[in-house]
């Protein structure tokens, strides 16, 4: 397997990859450009110190990688290289997505929600994030990936049936909803809650949509509202609270 992987990497020269990338659909190009712009805008408009809120940068990069691998799959072709790249998507999902719990904690603490100042709440947030990550990792290590074409997208997915609900996604979504509601009650800022509600609505409709592009649009909108929330609150509170 490693030998085949090495051969595929050697054959996929930068020039070959550039030529194939030129064939990307317009919607793929727009999606990737949007994530890059979102990252740059968020970074340039935010506080430059590392805080719990900084986990949002990792999440944006993770979703950019996820969408990029889905876009180039049909050009890379089936094989060990694409399988490993897709496995990376699942690992990033398991390790990065739960950090939204820590981002939410950082946002609520910045907004001066009183009980967020407790060390118990801080370590509880860390525990919940780690627990959700471990739950998802236990799923990832058992994955058996197979190539599947879906609406013109070549990807490796798990074809084994599972009766377990997506506990990690449910947990993260509940934290975002609760955090968004608390933030709205505290500051009258609605965008974090609104972005999460729309994302939940979009996920519920995903099985009825002909293309994953619409679902990706909901994810992008959620990240935009989280970035907007981060930037807005830091402009208000960071002069009084220099580091959180």
N, C-alpha and C positions, 0 to 999 in steps of 0.2 A: 504493500500500500504506500509506503514512504517513497519507494522508487518511482511509482507512477505519479505520485504527487509532485516529486522533484521534476520529472519530465514535463508535466503540465505547466509548472511555474516557469521553466526555461523556455518552453514554446510560447508562452504568453509574454512576449517582449513588450516593453513600453510602447513601441511604435504600433504593434499589433493591437494592444489594448486601446490606444488612442483612436485608431481607425474604427475599432468596433464601438467605442463609446460615442463616436459621431453618429451612430445609428440609433441612439437612444430616442425614445418617444419624447414629444414636446412636454407631456405631463410629467415624465420622469425628470427632465431638465428643470422644469418649474419647481417641482418638489424639492430637489436637492438644493437649488439656488435659494429657495425660501428658508430652508433649515440653516444654510450658511449665513444668510442675511440676519436671521433671527439670533444666531449665536453672536455675531459681531455686534449687532445692535444692543443685545442684552449686556454683553461684556463692557462695551464702551459707555453704556448709560448707568452702570451699576457701581456700587461701592467696590473698591479693588481689594479689600481684605478678604481672606478666606474665612467663610462662615458656614453654618449649616445651609444657608440659602445657596451657597456656591455649588451644591450638588446638582442644581438645575443645569449647569454647563455640561456635566457628564451625561445627563439624561438627553440633552439635545444632540450631543455627539453620538450617543448610542442609537438614537432613532435615525440619524443621518446615515450611520453605517448600515442599519437594518434596511432602509429604503434603497441604499446604493447596491447592496448585494442582491436584492430582489430585482433591481433594474438591469444589472449586468449578467444575471444568471444565464439568460438565453445566448449570450455571446461567449461566455466561458465554456458552456456545455457541461454535460453530465461527466462526472468523474470525481476523484478524491479531492481535487482542489475546491470545486464548488461545494462538495459535502462539508469540508472543513470550514469554509467560509460561512456556510449556513449554520453549522454547529456553533460558530462564534456568535451568531445572532441569538441563539437560545441562552448561551452563557451570559452575554451582555444583559439580556432580558432578566435573567435570574439575579445577577449581581447589582445591576444599576437601578432597575425600576423600583425596588423597595426603598431606595434612598429618597423617594418622594415623601416618605414618612418623616425623614429628618428635615427635608426642605420645609414641610408644613410646620414642624416644630419651630424652625428658625423664623418663619414668617409670623407665627403667632406670638413668639417671644418678642420679636421686633415691635409688634403692634401693642406691646405692653399688656397682654392678657395676663392677669395677676398670677394665676396658678401655673403658668408656664415658667415662672421664675424658680420653681422648685426643682431641686436636683433629682427628686424622685421622678418627675415628669420627663426630665431630660433622659435619664437612664432607661425609663420605660419606653421612650421613643426609640432609643438605640436598640433595646431588646426586641421590640416589635419589628423593626427593620431587619435585624439579623434573623429573627424567626421566619419571617416571610421569605427571606432570601434562601435560607436552608430548606424550607419546604419546596421551593421551586428547583433548587439544586438537586434534591432527591428525585425530582421528575426528570431533569435534564440528563443525569447520569444513566438513566434507564432507556433513553431514547434510542430507537432504531430508525434512522432516517432513510428515506427513499425518494428518488426524484419524481416530481409531479409537475405537469403543466396545468396552469390554471389561468385562464383569460390572458394567454400570451406570456405568462410569467413562469419561468423555470426555477423551481426551488426544491430544496430537500426538506421534507416535513416528516413527522412521525405518523405512520399509517396504522399504528396499533391503536385499538380502541381503548378508551379510558373512561371509567365511570366516575372519576373524581372531578369535582368542579374546580375551576381555576382559583384556588384558595388565595394565592398571592395577589392576583388582580383584584379579587373581591376585597381583600384586606386593604390594599393601597387605595382603591376607589372609596371605601368607607372613610378612611382617614382624610382624603381630600374633600369629601362631601362635608364631613363634620368640621374640618378645619375651615373650609370656605364659609360655612354657616356661622361659625363662631366669629370669624373675621368680619362678616357682614353685620352681625349684631354689635360688634365692638366699634367698627369704624365706618359702617355704611358703605364699604367697598364691596361691590357685588361680583367683580369679574372672575375671581378664583372659583366661587361657587357656580357661576353661570357657565364657565368653561368646563367644569367637571360634569354638570348636569347634561350639557350638550354632548359631551364625550360618551356618557352613559347611554344617552338616546341613540347616538350614532352606532355604538357597539351593538345595541339591541337590533338595529336595522341591518347590520353588516351582512347577515345571511341572505337578505333579500336584495342586496345590491349587486349589480352585474360586474362591478370592478372594485378592486381594493383601493383605488385612488380616492374614492369618496371617504372611506374609512381613514386613510392616511390624512385626509383633509381635516377630519375631526381631531385626530391626534395633534396635528400641527396647530389647530385652533386652541386646544387645551394648553399646549406649551406657550403659545402667544399670550394667553391670559395669565399664566403663571409668571412669565417674564414681565408682563405689564404690572402685575401685582408686586413683584420684587422691586422693580424700578420705582414705582409710585411710593411704596412704603419707605424705601431707603431715603428718598428725597425728603420725606416728612420727618422720620425719626432718627436718622443716623447722626444728625448734629447733636442730638441729646444723648444718643447711645452710640458711641464711637465704635464699639466692637461687640458683636453678639455671635 
